[in-house]
Amino acid sequence: MIKLFKKKKTSRKTWLWEFSKKLLVICFMIYIAHFIFSIVAMWHFRDVTYLNTFIEQNTDMLKFAVIGYLGKAGIENVFKIKNNTPPSDGSDDSFDGGDSM
């Protein structure tokens, strides 16, 4: 029997990575939708007194989401690099946890 569809193996790391990417995209979409809604409301009521506060507050929310995602990606990259480096032959001067005296 020929398999037409390969079942994709998903691990917990893959799910978390995809989830964080989806979460960042959702935050960005909410930011854009809120921005468009506020612009339309300010245009309709002809009142832009709260525009400065709106921009500051919503940009902070998006900034924290992006910084959080970049931090998570950076930590993942550190572990990926750490796991892919060949073992040291002992010639470097790094601390190995043993007594040197």
N, CA, C and O atoms as CSV, one atom per row, in Angstrom:
chain,resi,resn,atom,element,x,y,z
A,1,MET,N,N,0.836,-1.175,0.000
A,1,MET,CA,C,0.000,0.000,0.000
A,1,MET,C,C,0.887,1.248,0.000
A,1,MET,O,O,1.836,1.329,0.780
A,2,ILE,N,N,0.598,2.187,-0.838
A,2,ILE,CA,C,1.383,3.408,-0.966
A,2,ILE,C,C,0.847,4.452,0.008
A,2,ILE,O,O,-0.351,4.727,0.074
A,3,LYS,N,N,1.779,5.017,0.755
A,3,LYS,CA,C,1.370,6.073,1.691
A,3,LYS,C,C,1.404,7.405,0.964
A,3,LYS,O,O,2.446,7.830,0.466
A,4,LEU,N,N,0.271,8.044,0.909
A,4,LEU,CA,C,0.192,9.335,0.239
A,4,LEU,C,C,0.566,10.482,1.158
A,4,LEU,O,O,1.083,11.506,0.711
A,5,PHE,N,N,0.306,10.309,2.416
A,5,PHE,CA,C,0.579,11.379,3.373
A,5,PHE,C,C,1.537,10.860,4.429
A,5,PHE,O,O,1.320,9.804,5.023
A,6,LYS,N,N,2.585,11.610,4.647
A,6,LYS,CA,C,3.504,11.270,5.722
A,6,LYS,C,C,3.021,11.933,6.986
A,6,LYS,O,O,2.693,13.120,6.996
A,7,LYS,N,N,2.979,11.168,8.040
A,7,LYS,CA,C,2.601,11.744,9.317
A,7,LYS,C,C,3.813,12.458,9.899
A,7,LYS,O,O,4.869,11.857,10.101
A,8,LYS,N,N,3.649,13.713,10.159
A,8,LYS,CA,C,4.741,14.533,10.657
A,8,LYS,C,C,4.893,14.309,12.154
A,8,LYS,O,O,3.932,14.440,12.912
A,9,LYS,N,N,6.111,13.968,12.575
A,9,LYS,CA,C,6.372,13.795,13.997
A,9,LYS,C,C,6.494,15.165,14.632
A,9,LYS,O,O,7.253,16.016,14.167
A,10,THR,N,N,5.749,15.364,15.686
A,10,THR,CA,C,5.834,16.642,16.391
A,10,THR,C,C,6.290,16.376,17.816
A,10,THR,O,O,5.713,15.554,18.528
A,11,SER,N,N,7.292,17.058,18.198
A,11,SER,CA,C,7.769,16.960,19.566
A,11,SER,C,C,7.250,18.156,20.351
A,11,SER,O,O,6.623,19.064,19.806
A,12,ARG,N,N,7.528,18.124,21.627
A,12,ARG,CA,C,7.079,19.229,22.471
A,12,ARG,C,C,7.810,20.513,22.109
A,12,ARG,O,O,7.221,21.592,22.172
A,13,LYS,N,N,9.091,20.417,21.730
A,13,LYS,CA,C,9.850,21.610,21.336
A,13,LYS,C,C,9.281,22.222,20.061
A,13,LYS,O,O,9.150,23.441,19.949
A,14,THR,N,N,8.945,21.359,19.099
A,14,THR,CA,C,8.386,21.854,17.840
A,14,THR,C,C,7.055,22.543,18.091
A,14,THR,O,O,6.777,23.599,17.522
A,15,TRP,N,N,6.232,21.942,18.946
A,15,TRP,CA,C,4.935,22.538,19.247
A,15,TRP,C,C,5.114,23.894,19.918
A,15,TRP,O,O,4.410,24.849,19.589
A,16,LEU,N,N,6.055,23.982,20.860
A,16,LEU,CA,C,6.290,25.243,21.559
A,16,LEU,C,C,6.812,26.301,20.602
A,16,LEU,O,O,6.404,27.460,20.671
A,17,TRP,N,N,7.724,25.903,19.700
A,17,TRP,CA,C,8.267,26.852,18.733
A,17,TRP,C,C,7.165,27.367,17.828
A,17,TRP,O,O,7.064,28.570,17.589
A,18,GLU,N,N,6.343,26.465,17.326
A,18,GLU,CA,C,5.250,26.892,16.457
A,18,GLU,C,C,4.255,27.742,17.234
A,18,GLU,O,O,3.731,28.719,16.700
A,19,PHE,N,N,3.988,27.387,18.485
A,19,PHE,CA,C,3.045,28.142,19.304
A,19,PHE,C,C,3.544,29.559,19.533
A,19,PHE,O,O,2.765,30.506,19.430
A,20,SER,N,N,4.827,29.726,19.842
A,20,SER,CA,C,5.339,31.069,20.120
A,20,SER,C,C,5.323,31.922,18.860
A,20,SER,O,O,5.068,33.124,18.924
A,21,LYS,N,N,5.592,31.303,17.718
A,21,LYS,CA,C,5.527,32.049,16.472
A,21,LYS,C,C,4.083,32.462,16.179
A,21,LYS,O,O,3.828,33.593,15.764
A,22,LYS,N,N,3.150,31.550,16.395
A,22,LYS,CA,C,1.732,31.862,16.187
A,22,LYS,C,C,1.282,32.956,17.151
A,22,LYS,O,O,0.527,33.852,16.773
A,23,LEU,N,N,1.746,32.879,18.392
A,23,LEU,CA,C,1.378,33.884,19.384
A,23,LEU,C,C,1.883,35.268,18.986
A,23,LEU,O,O,1.177,36.261,19.159
A,24,LEU,N,N,3.099,35.333,18.456
A,24,LEU,CA,C,3.645,36.614,18.009
A,24,LEU,C,C,2.844,37.165,16.834
A,24,LEU,O,O,2.565,38.363,16.782
A,25,VAL,N,N,2.476,36.309,15.900
A,25,VAL,CA,C,1.675,36.749,14.753
A,25,VAL,C,C,0.300,37.219,15.223
A,25,VAL,O,O,-0.211,38.221,14.722
A,26,ILE,N,N,-0.301,36.513,16.174
A,26,ILE,CA,C,-1.611,36.916,16.702
A,26,ILE,C,C,-1.507,38.276,17.392
A,26,ILE,O,O,-2.376,39.128,17.204
A,27,CYS,N,N,-0.453,38.493,18.188
A,27,CYS,CA,C,-0.263,39.800,18.845
A,27,CYS,C,C,-0.134,40.910,17.809
A,27,CYS,O,O,-0.696,41.993,17.980
A,28,PHE,N,N,0.603,40.643,16.741
A,28,PHE,CA,C,0.768,41.643,15.696
A,28,PHE,C,C,-0.559,41.924,14.995
A,28,PHE,O,O,-0.861,43.078,14.693
A,29,MET,N,N,-1.354,40.889,14.733
A,29,MET,CA,C,-2.652,41.075,14.077
A,29,MET,C,C,-3.613,41.874,14.976
A,29,MET,O,O,-4.353,42.732,14.495
A,30,ILE,N,N,-3.591,41.583,16.276
A,30,ILE,CA,C,-4.428,42.344,17.216
A,30,ILE,C,C,-3.984,43.804,17.240
A,30,ILE,O,O,-4.817,44.710,17.276
A,31,TYR,N,N,-2.677,44.027,17.219
A,31,TYR,CA,C,-2.146,45.399,17.201
A,31,TYR,C,C,-2.633,46.152,15.967
A,31,TYR,O,O,-3.087,47.291,16.074
A,32,ILE,N,N,-2.541,45.526,14.804
A,32,ILE,CA,C,-2.971,46.168,13.557
A,32,ILE,C,C,-4.476,46.423,13.576
A,32,ILE,O,O,-4.929,47.503,13.197
A,33,ALA,N,N,-5.260,45.420,14.020
A,33,ALA,CA,C,-6.716,45.591,14.061
A,33,ALA,C,C,-7.117,46.708,15.026
A,33,ALA,O,O,-7.992,47.516,14.715
A,34,HIS,N,N,-6.484,46.751,16.183
A,34,HIS,CA,C,-6.783,47.793,17.161
A,34,HIS,C,C,-6.395,49.166,16.628
A,34,HIS,O,O,-7.106,50.149,16.836
A,35,PHE,N,N,-5.271,49.221,15.946
A,35,PHE,CA,C,-4.809,50.479,15.370
A,35,PHE,C,C,-5.797,50.988,14.317
A,35,PHE,O,O,-6.151,52.167,14.314
A,36,ILE,N,N,-6.237,50.104,13.432
A,36,ILE,CA,C,-7.196,50.499,12.389
A,36,ILE,C,C,-8.522,50.928,13.008
A,36,ILE,O,O,-9.097,51.940,12.607
A,37,PHE,N,N,-9.011,50.157,13.989
A,37,PHE,CA,C,-10.260,50.514,14.667
A,37,PHE,C,C,-10.150,51.885,15.325
A,37,PHE,O,O,-11.065,52.702,15.221
A,38,SER,N,N,-9.038,52.135,15.997
A,38,SER,CA,C,-8.870,53.422,16.679
A,38,SER,C,C,-8.773,54.577,15.699
A,38,SER,O,O,-9.306,55.656,15.958
A,39,ILE,N,N,-8.104,54.363,14.582
A,39,ILE,CA,C,-8.013,55.422,13.575
A,39,ILE,C,C,-9.400,55.746,13.022
A,39,ILE,O,O,-9.750,56.913,12.848
A,40,VAL,N,N,-10.177,54.714,12.751
A,40,VAL,CA,C,-11.532,54.934,12.230
A,40,VAL,C,C,-12.387,55.648,13.280
A,40,VAL,O,O,-13.131,56.570,12.945
A,41,ALA,N,N,-12.289,55.234,14.538
A,41,ALA,CA,C,-13.075,55.871,15.599
A,41,ALA,C,C,-12.663,57.329,15.788
A,41,ALA,O,O,-13.517,58.200,15.957
A,42,MET,N,N,-11.360,57.595,15.759
A,42,MET,CA,C,-10.906,58.983,15.901
A,42,MET,C,C,-11.327,59.832,14.711
A,42,MET,O,O,-11.656,61.007,14.875
A,43,TRP,N,N,-11.322,59.260,13.534
A,43,TRP,CA,C,-11.770,60.001,12.350
A,43,TRP,C,C,-13.278,60.255,12.425
A,43,TRP,O,O,-13.745,61.342,12.084
A,44,HIS,N,N,-14.039,59.244,12.874
A,44,HIS,CA,C,-15.494,59.389,12.951
A,44,HIS,C,C,-15.896,60.456,13.982
A,44,HIS,O,O,-16.770,61.282,13.716
A,45,PHE,N,N,-15.255,60.431,15.152
A,45,PHE,CA,C,-15.594,61.397,16.197
A,45,PHE,C,C,-14.791,62.689,16.083
A,45,PHE,O,O,-15.016,63.622,16.854
A,46,ARG,N,N,-13.873,62.757,15.149
A,46,ARG,CA,C,-13.028,63.917,14.908
A,46,ARG,C,C,-12.329,64.401,16.189
A,46,ARG,O,O,-12.304,65.586,16.520
A,47,ASP,N,N,-11.761,63.398,16.888
A,47,ASP,CA,C,-11.059,63.692,18.131
A,47,ASP,C,C,-9.794,62.828,18.190
A,47,ASP,O,O,-9.875,61.604,18.294
A,48,VAL,N,N,-8.643,63.468,18.125
A,48,VAL,CA,C,-7.376,62.727,18.144
A,48,VAL,C,C,-6.574,63.019,19.412
A,48,VAL,O,O,-5.351,62.880,19.419
A,49,THR,N,N,-7.253,63.419,20.475
A,49,THR,CA,C,-6.542,63.775,21.703
A,49,THR,C,C,-5.880,62.563,22.364
A,49,THR,O,O,-4.887,62.718,23.074
A,50,TYR,N,N,-6.413,61.369,22.141
A,50,TYR,CA,C,-5.869,60.178,22.786
A,50,TYR,C,C,-4.923,59.396,21.875
A,50,TYR,O,O,-4.512,58.292,22.232
A,51,LEU,N,N,-4.575,59.928,20.733
A,51,LEU,CA,C,-3.725,59.221,19.787
A,51,LEU,C,C,-2.332,58.942,20.362
A,51,LEU,O,O,-1.797,57.850,20.175
A,52,ASN,N,N,-1.754,59.897,21.045
A,52,ASN,CA,C,-0.427,59.710,21.626
A,52,ASN,C,C,-0.427,58.586,22.656
A,52,ASN,O,O,0.459,57.732,22.642
A,53,THR,N,N,-1.411,58.579,23.548
A,53,THR,CA,C,-1.515,57.529,24.559
A,53,THR,C,C,-1.751,56.181,23.915
A,53,THR,O,O,-1.171,55.179,24.334
A,54,PHE,N,N,-2.593,56.146,22.906
A,54,PHE,CA,C,-2.873,54.896,22.203
A,54,PHE,C,C,-1.602,54.313,21.595
A,54,PHE,O,O,-1.330,53.122,21.747
A,55,ILE,N,N,-0.836,55.135,20.919
A,55,ILE,CA,C,0.382,54.659,20.263
A,55,ILE,C,C,1.376,54.144,21.299
A,55,ILE,O,O,1.980,53.090,21.098
A,56,GLU,N,N,1.554,54.859,22.391
A,56,GLU,CA,C,2.499,54.434,23.424
A,56,GLU,C,C,2.096,53.108,24.055
A,56,GLU,O,O,2.920,52.200,24.170
A,57,GLN,N,N,0.838,52.989,24.463
A,57,GLN,CA,C,0.390,51.785,25.167
A,57,GLN,C,C,0.417,50.548,24.278
A,57,GLN,O,O,0.881,49.489,24.701
A,58,ASN,N,N,-0.070,50.672,23.068
A,58,ASN,CA,C,-0.118,49.506,22.187
A,58,ASN,C,C,1.262,49.127,21.661
A,58,ASN,O,O,1.530,47.946,21.441
A,59,THR,N,N,2.122,50.085,21.459
A,59,THR,CA,C,3.471,49.771,21.019
A,59,THR,C,C,4.237,49.061,22.125
A,59,THR,O,O,5.062,48.190,21.847
A,60,ASP,N,N,3.973,49.426,23.380
A,60,ASP,CA,C,4.607,48.723,24.499
A,60,ASP,C,C,4.200,47.253,24.515
A,60,ASP,O,O,5.038,46.380,24.737
A,61,MET,N,N,2.918,46.975,24.280
A,61,MET,CA,C,2.445,45.597,24.260
A,61,MET,C,C,3.142,44.803,23.162
A,61,MET,O,O,3.595,43.683,23.401
A,62,LEU,N,N,3.229,45.360,21.985
A,62,LEU,CA,C,3.882,44.679,20.875
A,62,LEU,C,C,5.384,44.555,21.117
A,62,LEU,O,O,5.994,43.550,20.750
A,63,LYS,N,N,5.974,45.564,21.728
A,63,LYS,CA,C,7.409,45.534,22.020
A,63,LYS,C,C,7.737,44.393,22.979
A,63,LYS,O,O,8.718,43.678,22.771
A,64,PHE,N,N,6.934,44.213,24.020
A,64,PHE,CA,C,7.171,43.123,24.969
A,64,PHE,C,C,6.997,41.760,24.311
A,64,PHE,O,O,7.737,40.826,24.618
A,65,ALA,N,N,6.029,41.639,23.411
A,65,ALA,CA,C,5.827,40.363,22.703
A,65,ALA,C,C,7.038,40.042,21.827
A,65,ALA,O,O,7.506,38.904,21.814
A,66,VAL,N,N,7.539,41.019,21.107
A,66,VAL,CA,C,8.688,40.791,20.230
A,66,VAL,C,C,9.943,40.509,21.053
A,66,VAL,O,O,10.708,39.605,20.716
A,67,ILE,N,N,10.163,41.261,22.114
A,67,ILE,CA,C,11.339,41.043,22.961
A,67,ILE,C,C,11.277,39.658,23.607
A,67,ILE,O,O,12.290,38.965,23.696
A,68,GLY,N,N,10.095,39.260,24.055
A,68,GLY,CA,C,9.937,37.921,24.628
A,68,GLY,C,C,10.240,36.831,23.617
A,68,GLY,O,O,10.904,35.846,23.937
A,69,TYR,N,N,9.753,37.006,22.396
A,69,TYR,CA,C,10.011,36.014,21.347
A,69,TYR,C,C,11.493,35.966,20.995
A,69,TYR,O,O,12.057,34.883,20.835
A,70,LEU,N,N,12.127,37.127,20.873
A,70,LEU,CA,C,13.555,37.156,20.564
A,70,LEU,C,C,14.382,36.538,21.683
A,70,LEU,O,O,15.374,35.857,21.424
A,71,GLY,N,N,13.975,36.775,22.928
A,71,GLY,CA,C,14.672,36.156,24.053
A,71,GLY,C,C,14.549,34.645,24.025
A,71,GLY,O,O,15.533,33.939,24.248
A,72,LYS,N,N,13.361,34.143,23.755
A,72,LYS,CA,C,13.150,32.703,23.664
A,72,LYS,C,C,13.962,32.104,22.530
A,72,LYS,O,O,14.576,31.049,22.694
A,73,ALA,N,N,13.971,32.767,21.381
A,73,ALA,CA,C,14.738,32.278,20.237
A,73,ALA,C,C,16.240,32.306,20.544
A,73,ALA,O,O,16.969,31.397,20.146
A,74,GLY,N,N,16.695,33.322,21.234
A,74,GLY,CA,C,18.106,33.399,21.600
A,74,GLY,C,C,18.519,32.278,22.533
A,74,GLY,O,O,19.584,31.683,22.363
A,75,ILE,N,N,17.680,31.988,23.518
A,75,ILE,CA,C,17.980,30.889,24.443
A,75,ILE,C,C,17.991,29.556,23.705
A,75,ILE,O,O,18.853,28.713,23.951
A,76,GLU,N,N,17.030,29.367,22.800
A,76,GLU,CA,C,17.019,28.137,22.003
A,76,GLU,C,C,18.283,28.023,21.165
A,76,GLU,O,O,18.850,26.936,21.055
A,77,ASN,N,N,18.731,29.113,20.576
A,77,ASN,CA,C,19.946,29.087,19.760
A,77,ASN,C,C,21.179,28.764,20.593
A,77,ASN,O,O,22.072,28.061,20.122
A,78,VAL,N,N,21.241,29.264,21.814
A,78,VAL,CA,C,22.369,28.954,22.682
A,78,VAL,C,C,22.426,27.451,22.930
A,78,VAL,O,O,23.498,26.850,22.859
A,79,PHE,N,N,21.274,26.838,23.221
A,79,PHE,CA,C,21.255,25.400,23.469
A,79,PHE,C,C,21.555,24.605,22.202
A,79,PHE,O,O,22.201,23.559,22.268
A,80,LYS,N,N,21.095,25.089,21.054
A,80,LYS,CA,C,21.395,24.403,19.796
A,80,LYS,C,C,22.895,24.453,19.508
A,80,LYS,O,O,23.486,23.446,19.117
A,81,ILE,N,N,23.506,25.610,19.696
A,81,ILE,CA,C,24.946,25.752,19.460
A,81,ILE,C,C,25.723,24.903,20.457
A,81,ILE,O,O,26.709,24.254,20.108
A,82,LYS,N,N,25.262,24.918,21.699
A,82,LYS,CA,C,25.936,24.143,22.739
A,82,LYS,C,C,25.890,22.649,22.429
A,82,LYS,O,O,26.870,21.941,22.658
A,83,ASN,N,N,24.774,22.167,21.915
A,83,ASN,CA,C,24.628,20.744,21.622
A,83,ASN,C,C,25.332,20.342,20.331
A,83,ASN,O,O,25.637,19.162,20.159
A,84,ASN,N,N,25.601,21.262,19.426
A,84,ASN,CA,C,26.225,20.935,18.148
A,84,ASN,C,C,27.735,21.109,18.129
A,84,ASN,O,O,28.378,20.726,17.152
A,85,THR,N,N,28.316,21.672,19.172
A,85,THR,CA,C,29.764,21.867,19.183
A,85,THR,C,C,30.448,20.561,19.539
A,85,THR,O,O,29.940,19.801,20.362
A,86,PRO,N,N,31.608,20.287,18.923
A,86,PRO,CA,C,32.335,19.056,19.258
A,86,PRO,C,C,32.914,19.150,20.659
A,86,PRO,O,O,33.196,20.248,21.139
A,87,PRO,N,N,33.092,18.030,21.314
A,87,PRO,CA,C,33.636,18.078,22.680
A,87,PRO,C,C,35.060,18.610,22.679
A,87,PRO,O,O,35.825,18.381,21.742
A,88,SER,N,N,35.393,19.306,23.715
A,88,SER,CA,C,36.714,19.912,23.838
A,88,SER,C,C,37.752,18.842,24.146
A,88,SER,O,O,37.451,17.853,24.814
A,89,ASP,N,N,38.988,19.044,23.655
A,89,ASP,CA,C,40.058,18.082,23.914
A,89,ASP,C,C,40.834,18.420,25.191
A,89,ASP,O,O,41.821,17.761,25.518
A,90,GLY,N,N,40.386,19.434,25.896
A,90,GLY,CA,C,41.017,19.804,27.159
A,90,GLY,C,C,42.131,20.813,27.008
A,90,GLY,O,O,42.777,21.156,27.998
A,91,SER,N,N,42.382,21.303,25.804
A,91,SER,CA,C,43.482,22.234,25.594
A,91,SER,C,C,43.103,23.680,25.861
A,91,SER,O,O,43.977,24.546,25.906
A,92,ASP,N,N,41.820,23.959,26.041
A,92,ASP,CA,C,41.430,25.339,26.307
A,92,ASP,C,C,41.541,25.637,27.799
A,92,ASP,O,O,41.719,24.728,28.610
A,93,ASP,N,N,41.434,26.910,28.154
A,93,ASP,CA,C,41.592,27.330,29.537
A,93,ASP,C,C,40.260,27.479,30.256
A,93,ASP,O,O,40.191,28.181,31.264
A,94,SER,N,N,39.211,26.846,29.775
A,94,SER,CA,C,37.895,27.016,30.396
A,94,SER,C,C,37.829,26.216,31.697
A,94,SER,O,O,38.563,25.247,31.894
A,95,PHE,N,N,36.949,26.644,32.557
A,95,PHE,CA,C,36.755,26.001,33.852
A,95,PHE,C,C,35.934,24.744,33.647
A,95,PHE,O,O,34.842,24.795,33.082
A,96,ASP,N,N,36.461,23.605,34.107
A,96,ASP,CA,C,35.756,22.354,33.904
A,96,ASP,C,C,35.102,21.827,35.181
A,96,ASP,O,O,34.533,20.736,35.181
A,97,GLY,N,N,35.179,22.587,36.251
A,97,GLY,CA,C,34.514,22.195,37.479
A,97,GLY,C,C,35.390,21.400,38.420
A,97,GLY,O,O,34.985,21.149,39.555
A,98,GLY,N,N,36.566,20.995,37.999
A,98,GLY,CA,C,37.466,20.224,38.866
A,98,GLY,C,C,38.416,21.130,39.615
A,98,GLY,O,O,38.495,22.326,39.337
A,99,ASP,N,N,39.123,20.570,40.548
A,99,ASP,CA,C,40.120,21.330,41.300
A,99,ASP,C,C,41.369,21.495,40.463
A,99,ASP,O,O,41.899,20.510,39.949
A,100,SER,N,N,41.845,22.695,40.317
A,100,SER,CA,C,43.023,22.935,39.508
A,100,SER,C,C,44.283,23.069,40.355
A,100,SER,O,O,45.369,23.207,39.792
A,101,MET,N,N,44.188,23.033,41.678
A,101,MET,CA,C,45.360,23.193,42.534
A,101,MET,C,C,45.799,21.887,43.088
A,101,MET,O,O,46.777,21.830,43.835
